[in-house]
Amino acid sequence: MTLAEKQRMLLAELTRPKDAQGRLSLVVERGRKLAPLPEDRRLPEHQVPGCLSKLWLVMEFKDGCCHFACDSDSAVVKGIAGLLCEFYSGHTPREILAHDASFLSQAGITQHLTTNRRNGLGRVQEMIRDFASARLAENPTPAPERRG
């Protein structure tokens, strides 16, 4: 599935609730369904700096694609970071760099976050893009197209 297709599906899901509280509850519920990171992945080097909550972001590159996982001691933070991890996981660095996550504001997610949580979300987006950029610099040859 392309990032554009994922975006359409995610926007449809996130805009189903008509009010901000309903959308935020949906994000929190999605976060609760995410598997927790194992303790051996909750390392200081995986912590996202600048977040008031503890937020771990694990980034891996395999078979030409980036993969992301997160966990947090805050359900809201985990839900929001989890949206980004799920959205970008399984895509090439080139795809990630060509598609930003500004659509989350279209869904009414970012407007109702505290400044600190918005900054944390921005930091996760930045870290994902930096990771993709570094992988692309290491391996500038495009990966073969995925099928199905």
LINBELUR-V733131 format. One record per residue. N is the residue number from 0. RES is the residue in one small letter. BURIAL is # if it has 24 or more other C-alpha atoms within 12 Angstrom, else .. Layout:
n: [N,N]
res: [RES,RES]
burial: [BURIAL,BURIAL]
This chain:
n: [0,1,2,3,4,5,6,7,8,9,10,11,12,13,14,15,16,17,18,19,20,21,22,23,24,25,26,27,28,29,30,31,32,33,34,35,36,37,38,39,40,41,42,43,44,45,46,47,48,49,50,51,52,53,54,55,56,57,58,59,60,61,62,63,64,65,66,67,68,69,70,71,72,73,74,75,76,77,78,79,80,81,82,83,84,85,86,87,88,89,90,91,92,93,94,95,96,97,98,99,100,101,102,103,104,105,106,107,108,109,110,111,112,113,114,115,116,117,118,119,120,121,122,123,124,125,126,127,128,129,130,131,132,133,134,135,136,137,138,139,140,141,142,143,144,145,146,147]
res: [m,t,l,a,e,k,q,r,m,l,l,a,e,l,t,r,p,k,d,a,q,g,r,l,s,l,v,v,e,r,g,r,k,l,a,p,l,p,e,d,r,r,l,p,e,h,q,v,p,g,c,l,s,k,l,w,l,v,m,e,f,k,d,g,c,c,h,f,a,c,d,s,d,s,a,v,v,k,g,i,a,g,l,l,c,e,f,y,s,g,h,t,p,r,e,i,l,a,h,d,a,s,f,l,s,q,a,g,i,t,q,h,l,t,t,n,r,r,n,g,l,g,r,v,q,e,m,i,r,d,f,a,s,a,r,l,a,e,n,p,t,p,a,p,e,r,r,g]
burial: [.,.,#,.,.,#,#,.,.,#,#,.,.,#,#,.,.,.,.,.,.,.,#,#,#,#,#,#,.,#,#,#,.,.,.,#,.,.,.,.,.,.,.,.,.,#,#,#,.,.,#,.,.,#,#,#,#,#,#,#,#,.,.,#,#,#,#,#,#,#,#,#,.,#,#,#,#,#,#,#,#,#,#,#,#,#,#,#,#,#,#,#,#,#,#,#,#,.,#,#,#,.,#,#,.,.,#,#,#,#,.,.,#,.,.,.,#,#,#,#,#,#,#,#,#,.,#,#,#,.,#,#,.,.,#,#,.,.,.,.,.,.,.,.,.,.,.,.]
